[in-house]
Amino acid sequence: MNIVTTGEALIDFKDTGDLAFQGFVGGSPLNVAIAAARLGGEVGFAAQVSSDMFGERIVGHMGANGVATGLLLRSDDPTTLAFVSEQGGDAHFSFFNAGAADTRYDPQPRPRLPASVRFLQFGSISLLTEPTASAISDLVVAHSQRLTVVFDPNVRPALILDRDVYRRRLETWVGLSEIVKVSAQDLTWLYPGDDPVATAEGWLRLGPAAIVVTRGSRGARLIRLGRAPVEVPAPQTDVIDTVGAGDAFTGALMVALVEGGAPLAELPDGEAQAVLRFAAAAAALNCARAGADPPHRSDVDAALLGG
């Protein structure tokens, strides 16, 4: 195992019109794990999943995609359900997670990740409820000195009661991370009226070595201290659904860095562009199908070759 993600696992119900919904296994950290595993990563998932019928589907989905479950806890609490619709090209969510299994993740003692793990990824709505937020923060702090911590806020405004309080906590998580992947949409909501790229550049002073800003159809930008930004365009695709695109990007980013062996902050610009192109291709392919359904390695390789 070389990648571990931690956070929520849930069921997304996608609006198909006239109050009809189609269910998909989801949750940003789990989507990242699935994406990384499909691209060749050796991936584990550290979280708590319900033993209800939705939880059984979640665990089955993990097994079918090669995500290790040795760090997984089970609970009789229900599964979080999310309802999502596309509005103006963006995904909008409503969550039902009161007392859900993923919000009560509290392993005692805290898990120790295997020495083989090189990347730990966290973020999203799992950081909005206790005891899960503290459990994940403890896991990150305990391992941040020996592996690469990757943070994606994956902001969900519907669940955030106080933007200023959340922003202060978020900046603490940014400071614990070596790589932050954040969407321009999230930055715009977090800091209204500020330029998203300028905000990301300011985050570098909090501690990260590299920040990747994803900008939808405008591609992605890598920001590092003392280096010129590195940019890649978004591949052209017929967008069916944007849900999970950022998660596919994050999973692909970690796989590319595991295979390359060098820290993102230290890569020459050309190699950094190749990493971003790989991640952008994975995100674009995810957008070409309904739900969070990240591509397999053969799909990404073919896309990069123009096949």
C-alpha positions in Angstrom: 0.0 0.0 0.0 1.5 3.4 -1.0 -1.6 5.7 -0.8 -4.2 6.0 1.9 -7.2 8.3 1.8 -9.4 9.1 4.8 -12.8 10.6 5.2 -16.4 10.0 4.3 -17.9 7.2 2.2 -21.6 7.8 1.2 -24.2 7.3 -1.5 -24.7 10.1 -4.0 -28.2 10.2 -5.5 -27.9 12.0 -8.9 -30.9 14.0 -10.1 -32.2 12.6 -13.4 -35.3 14.8 -13.6 -38.8 14.8 -12.2 -37.7 13.8 -8.7 -36.0 10.7 -10.0 -32.6 9.9 -8.7 -29.9 7.3 -9.5 -27.6 6.2 -6.8 -23.8 6.0 -6.9 -21.2 5.1 -4.3 -19.4 8.3 -3.5 -17.7 10.6 -0.9 -14.8 12.6 -2.0 -12.0 10.7 -0.2 -13.4 7.4 -1.3 -13.7 8.7 -4.9 -10.0 9.6 -4.7 -9.2 6.1 -3.5 -11.1 4.5 -6.3 -9.5 6.8 -8.9 -6.0 6.1 -7.6 -6.6 2.3 -7.5 -8.0 2.2 -11.0 -4.9 4.0 -12.2 -2.5 1.5 -10.7 -2.0 2.8 -7.1 -1.9 0.5 -4.1 -4.6 2.1 -2.1 -6.2 1.8 1.4 -9.1 3.6 2.9 -9.2 4.7 6.6 -12.7 5.4 7.7 -15.9 4.1 9.2 -18.7 2.6 7.0 -22.2 1.5 8.0 -23.3 -2.1 8.0 -26.6 -1.1 6.4 -27.5 -2.0 2.8 -25.8 1.2 1.5 -22.6 0.4 3.5 -22.5 -3.1 2.1 -22.6 -1.6 -1.4 -19.8 0.8 -0.5 -17.6 -2.0 0.8 -18.3 -4.1 -2.2 -17.4 -1.2 -4.5 -14.1 -0.8 -2.7 -13.3 -4.5 -3.0 -14.3 -4.6 -6.7 -11.8 -1.8 -7.4 -8.9 -3.1 -5.4 -9.1 -0.7 -2.5 -7.7 -2.3 0.7 -10.2 -2.4 3.6 -7.7 -3.3 6.5 -8.1 0.2 7.9 -11.9 0.2 7.7 -14.2 0.2 10.7 -17.9 -0.9 10.5 -20.8 0.6 12.4 -24.5 0.1 12.9 -25.1 3.8 12.4 -26.6 4.7 9.0 -24.9 5.7 5.8 -24.7 9.4 4.8 -26.9 10.1 1.8 -26.3 13.0 -0.6 -28.6 14.3 -3.3 -26.9 16.2 -6.1 -28.1 18.2 -9.1 -26.3 20.1 -11.8 -27.0 23.8 -11.9 -25.2 26.1 -14.3 -22.5 23.5 -14.8 -21.7 23.1 -11.1 -22.8 20.3 -8.8 -25.1 21.3 -5.9 -25.6 19.0 -2.9 -28.0 18.3 -0.1 -26.7 16.0 2.6 -28.5 13.8 5.2 -25.8 12.7 7.6 -27.1 13.2 11.2 -25.6 10.4 13.3 -24.2 8.7 10.2 -21.3 6.2 10.5 -18.8 8.3 8.7 -19.4 11.2 11.1 -18.6 9.0 14.1 -15.2 7.7 13.1 -13.2 7.6 16.3 -10.6 4.7 16.3 -8.9 4.1 19.6 -6.0 3.9 19.5 -5.4 5.9 16.3 -4.2 3.8 13.4 -0.5 3.6 12.5 -0.1 3.5 8.7 2.2 0.9 7.2 5.8 2.0 6.4 5.0 1.5 2.7 2.5 4.4 2.6 3.9 7.5 0.9 0.8 9.6 0.5 -2.1 10.4 2.9 -5.0 12.3 1.4 -7.8 14.0 3.4 -10.5 16.7 3.2 -14.1 17.3 2.4 -17.2 17.1 4.7 -15.5 14.6 7.0 -13.8 17.6 8.6 -17.1 19.2 9.5 -18.3 16.9 12.3 -16.9 15.4 15.5 -15.4 13.0 16.4 -14.4 12.4 12.8 -12.6 15.7 12.3 -10.4 15.2 15.4 -9.6 11.6 14.4 -8.5 12.6 10.9 -6.5 15.6 12.2 -4.7 13.3 14.7 -4.0 10.8 11.9 -2.5 13.6 9.7 -0.4 15.1 12.5 1.0 11.7 13.5 2.2 10.9 10.0 3.0 14.3 8.4 6.7 14.1 9.1 7.3 10.9 7.3 4.9 11.0 4.3 3.3 13.4 1.9 0.0 14.8 3.1 -2.4 15.9 0.4 -5.4 18.1 1.3 -8.5 18.9 -0.8 -11.0 21.1 1.0 -13.8 20.1 -1.4 -16.0 22.8 0.1 -19.7 22.1 0.5 -21.3 25.4 1.5 -24.7 23.7 2.4 -23.0 22.1 5.5 -20.9 25.1 6.6 -22.7 27.2 9.3 -20.0 29.9 9.7 -17.7 30.7 6.8 -15.2 32.6 8.9 -14.9 29.9 11.5 -14.5 27.2 8.8 -11.9 29.3 7.0 -9.8 29.6 10.1 -9.9 25.8 10.6 -9.2 25.2 7.0 -6.0 27.3 7.1 -4.8 25.0 9.9 -5.3 22.0 7.7 -3.6 23.7 4.8 -0.6 24.2 7.2 -0.4 20.5 7.9 -0.2 19.6 4.2 2.6 19.4 1.7 0.3 19.5 -1.3 -3.1 21.3 -1.5 -5.4 20.7 -4.4 -8.2 23.2 -4.5 -10.8 24.3 -7.0 -11.1 27.9 -8.1 -14.8 27.6 -7.2 -13.9 26.7 -3.6 -11.5 29.6 -3.3 -14.1 32.0 -4.6 -16.6 30.9 -2.0 -14.0 31.0 0.8 -12.6 34.4 -0.1 -15.4 36.4 -1.9 -14.0 39.2 -4.1 -10.4 37.9 -3.9 -8.5 36.5 -6.9 -8.4 32.7 -6.5 -4.9 32.3 -7.7 -3.6 35.1 -5.4 -5.3 33.4 -2.5 -3.6 30.1 -3.3 -0.3 31.9 -3.5 -0.9 33.3 -0.1 -1.6 29.8 1.3 2.0 28.9 0.5 3.1 31.0 3.5 1.1 28.7 5.7 3.4 25.7 5.0 2.5 23.7 1.8 5.3 23.2 -0.7 2.9 23.1 -3.7 -0.7 24.1 -4.4 -2.7 23.0 -7.4 -5.7 25.1 -8.4 -8.2 23.4 -10.7 -10.2 25.7 -12.8 -12.7 23.5 -14.7 -12.6 24.2 -18.4 -9.7 26.6 -17.9 -7.3 23.8 -16.8 -5.1 23.6 -13.8 -2.3 25.7 -12.3 0.6 24.6 -10.1 2.0 27.2 -7.7 5.3 26.8 -5.8 7.4 29.1 -3.8 10.2 30.8 -5.9 9.0 29.1 -9.1 7.0 30.4 -12.0 3.5 28.9 -12.2 3.0 25.7 -14.3 -0.2 25.5 -16.2 -2.0 22.9 -18.3 -5.2 23.3 -20.3 -8.3 21.1 -19.7 -8.7 18.4 -22.3 -11.7 18.8 -24.5 -14.5 16.5 -23.6 -18.3 16.2 -23.8 -19.3 16.9 -20.2 -22.1 14.7 -18.9 -21.4 15.1 -15.1 -18.8 17.0 -13.1 -19.3 15.1 -9.9 -16.0 13.5 -8.9 -13.9 15.2 -11.4 -11.7 16.9 -8.8 -11.4 13.6 -7.0 -10.2 11.8 -10.1 -7.7 14.6 -10.5 -6.3 14.2 -7.0 -6.1 10.4 -7.3 -4.2 10.7 -10.6 -1.9 13.3 -9.2 -0.8 11.0 -6.4 -0.3 8.0 -8.7 1.8 10.1 -11.0 3.9 11.3 -8.1 4.3 7.8 -6.6 5.5 6.5 -10.0 7.8 9.5 -10.6 9.4 9.3 -7.1 10.2 13.0 -6.7 8.3 15.6 -4.7 5.9 17.9 -6.7 7.6 21.0 -5.4 11.0 19.9 -6.8 9.9 18.7 -10.3 11.3 20.6 -13.3 8.5 22.4 -15.1 8.3 19.9 -17.9 7.9 17.0 -15.6 5.4 18.9 -13.5 3.4 19.6 -16.6 3.3 15.9 -17.4 2.0 15.1 -14.0 -0.8 17.8 -14.3 -1.7 16.5 -17.8 -2.1 13.0 -16.5 -4.4 14.3 -13.7 -6.3 16.6 -16.0 -6.9 13.7 -18.4 -8.3 11.5 -15.6 -10.7 14.4 -14.5 -11.9 15.0 -18.1 -12.7 11.3 -18.6 -14.6 11.2 -15.4 -16.7 14.1 -16.7 -17.7 12.1 -19.7 -19.9 9.7 -17.7 -22.6 10.0 -15.0 -21.6 10.0 -11.4 -18.2 9.8 -9.9 -16.8 7.1 -12.2 -13.0 7.7 -12.6 -11.2 6.1 -15.5 -8.9 3.1 -15.6 -5.2 3.5 -16.5 -5.7 2.2 -20.1 -8.3 5.0 -20.7 -6.0 7.7 -19.5 -3.0 6.4 -21.4 -5.1 6.3 -24.6 -6.4 9.8 -24.1 -2.9 11.2 -23.6 -1.8 9.4 -26.8 -4.8 10.9 -28.6 -6.4 7.5 -29.0 
